[in-house]
Amino acid sequence: MKIAIIGTGNLGSSIAKGLIKNNTFTSLYLSDKNTVNVDGYRTLDNVTVTNDNELAVEQSDMVIFALQPKHIDKVLESVSSKITDKHIVISVAAGVEIPRIEGIVGSDKNIIRVMPNTAISIGKSMTCIAANDKAQDKVALAQDIFNQLGTTLVIPEELIQASTVICASGIAFWMRLVRATTQGAIQLGFEAHEAHELAVQTCFGAASLLIETGKHPEQEIDRVTTPSGCTIEGLNAMEHQGLSSALIQGIVASFEKINQIKKN
């Protein structure tokens, strides 16, 4: 697959890193007016770093637009004449719906919205996918690419906004929980590097348990909460301070913000 990434900021460069790590292409064009995040890839075989978006589109079968919402219209307009019905156009721009993209490049083009997160750089992304009518037969191909960079879930487009909050913003939410656990461990006497390792590995273990067993979180919680024990004492103290409520409120606040972006 000949792939181009237009926009090499944090997410675009993370996608590039994941593709390169997994060798998920026959050729890869990385295009941006500022390529500082991907300049280190210039010497790699079959990777081209460029400022020429039109060239990147012309030389590719799949074009990933990893752009901020405020920039995507202008960039799409500048390359629309180079996009054919053979291309697979993928957008990761938050809040930019498929009809908006179709209005620029045409509804006769294969358009797919993809929402990964920055864990794509290490092949661990949770990526959600939605497509227009024209691209329905291309969804499996998009999944093949992004399954090599983590896990994918095909959803209706109306859920893409919500998936952005849960998966993309969610990385930051979980990082903050890990940081808080680290701070707690330091307060209990661990050195900072020890506290970090304890928090990260425990978080990884918890997620791995749920993935491999398929159990509900409460089932695993029940395994470590004994009557009058320290675990239930800690959990209840957290809930009294609004842990679950605060997390849910944060998710809803992010969702409301992304809907404002869509309107603008």
FENZIQUI-V527015 format. One record per backbone hydrogen bond with DSSP energy under -0.5 kcal/mol. CO is the residue of the C=O (numbers start at 1). NH is the residue of the N-H. Records with the same first field share a line. If there is no record, write none. Layout:
CO->NH ; NH
This chain:
1->3 ; 26 ; 27
2->61 ; 62
3->29
4->6 ; 64
5->7 ; 31
6->66
9->13
10->14
11->15
12->16
13->17
14->18
15->19
16->20
17->21
18->22
19->23 ; 24
20->23
23->25
27->3
28->48
29->5 ; 31
30->50
31->7
35->38 ; 39
38->41
39->42
41->44
44->47
46->28
48->30 ; 50
50->32
51->53
52->56
53->57
54->58
55->59
57->60
61->88
62->4 ; 64
63->65 ; 90
64->6 ; 66
65->67 ; 92
66->9
68->71 ; 72
69->73
71->75
72->76
73->77
74->78
75->79
76->79 ; 80
79->82 ; 83
80->83
82->84
84->87
87->89 ; 110
88->63 ; 90
89->112
90->65
91->114
93->96
95->97
97->100 ; 101
98->102
99->103
101->104 ; 105
102->106
106->109
109->111
110->89
111->132
112->91 ; 114
113->130
114->116
115->128
117->120
118->121
119->122 ; 124
120->123
125->127 ; 151
127->153
128->115
129->155
130->113
132->135
133->136
135->138 ; 139
136->139
138->142
139->143
140->144
141->145
142->146
143->147
144->148
145->148
146->149
147->150
149->125
151->127
153->129
156->159
157->160
159->163
160->164
161->165
162->166
163->167 ; 168
164->168 ; 169
165->170
167->171
168->171 ; 172
169->172 ; 173
170->174
171->175
172->176
173->177
174->178
175->179
176->180
177->181
178->182
179->183
180->184
181->185
182->186
183->187
184->188
185->190
186->189
191->195
192->196
193->197
194->198
195->199
196->200
197->201
198->202
199->203
200->204
201->205
202->206
203->207
204->208
205->209
206->210
207->211
208->212
209->213
210->214
216->219 ; 220
217->221
218->222
219->223
220->224
221->224 ; 225
224->226
226->229
229->233
230->234
231->235
232->236
233->237
234->238
235->239
236->240
237->241
238->243
239->242
242->246
243->247
244->248
245->249
246->250
247->251
248->252
249->253
250->254
251->255
252->256
253->257
254->258
255->259
256->260
257->261
258->262
259->263
260->264
